[in-house]
Amino acid sequence: MNMGKVTCDIGISVDGFVAGPNQRLEEPLGEGAERLHRWMFEQPDANAEVIEKITDAGAFIMGRNMFGPVRGGWGGSDWRGWWGEEPPYHAPVFVLTHHGREPVPMKGGTTFNFVTDGIESAMAKAREAAGDRDVAVAGGAQTVNQYLAAGLIDELRLHIAPVVLGAGERLFADVGDPGLEPVAVSHTDLVTHVTYRVGR
Amino acid sequence: MNMGKVTCDIGISVDGFVAGPNQRLEEPLGEGAERLHRWMFEQPDANAEVIEKITDAGAFIMGRNMFGPVRGGWGGSDWRGWWGEEPPYHAPVFVLTHHGREPVPMKGGTTFNFVTDGIESAMAKAREAAGDRDVAVAGGAQTVNQYLAAGLIDELRLHIAPVVLGAGERLFADVGDPGLEPVAVSHTDLVTHVTYRVGR
């Protein structure tokens, strides 16, 4: 069986931040960071092809902060993600966490699975679930940086918003040089899309 | 008379640095930063159009560090820039410095002029010298950031090298949000060129 690629789509400011400063429940991406994603919400047609690819994967991996704001163990929390009853993934999602929890099936084919034994284990599980389709590392910054540092991402798709955040979470922090090669670019007035092939 | 644009071409790493750490005389752009410019030296033909535009201006402005490594006053220094007897500018160059010095004429039309009364004065002088041609802010990072913060750049052309520097001088540090709009993109395997229109 052919294996799919491991992809990663991430929105980033022109000065290299993927989330603004002072992240909190009311502003989970930090101050000003909603401007990173204006192109998705204001220009869904002009960016349709790019947007479609973001969720075109057989399995997803995300960090605990991306799944939800719950600190410490899950306790009695029944948090089911930010995305309502039918999340846009339509596939298994593997959430990296230190705290185990039973899988949470959602409408439309998304199931949130909780992985407590590290990024490589999560990748193995996602690969298996995805079959010959791609695995998408969905974020946030720390999770993407961990996978980049481990050399486990094949294709990085940066969506560079023309905004300066000035502070926040930096993509590429402490990842070494992942070996990037730009293979495709496009733009609208609200975003520049750059696809990088990754590999030393 | 029509006024030209104020442009700025600058090479930048994918993580937002325009110079590496530990800049010194032997390595004026800092560690690893020569990789920012591989596209210019290894792919002059594929990037010919972009390269030609970099020096297509009627006057240039640069910071003192870009002109040379001389610290403090000029003293008896006869430093004439990094570029040999015939620099690639072929036009007046205005060097921002705290220390006045007589103009230094070079071969091929370049004259280095030394401006001690600030960035707006340098811009006025460059505008006058350029006539209806463009004025190019040639670098380095601090100079570009000062002009961005002052709202004096019309077109910012980023040449994004697919390398991670991890540390060094950051473009966009403390500039606020300059109001960027991507208007053109292209790439080779060694660089992504993004032209931004600037203006709040």
Interface residues (C-beta under 8 A of the other chain):
Chain A: V14 D15 G16 L158 I160 P162 V163 V164 G166 R170 L171 F172 A173 D174 V175 G176 D177 P178 L180 E181 P182 V183 A184 V185 S186 H187 T188 D189 V191 T192 V194 Y196
Chain B: V14 D15 G16 L158 I160 P162 V163 V164 G166 R170 L171 F172 A173 D174 V175 G176 D177 P178 L180 E181 P182 V183 A184 V185 S186 H187 T188 D189 V191 T192 V194 Y196
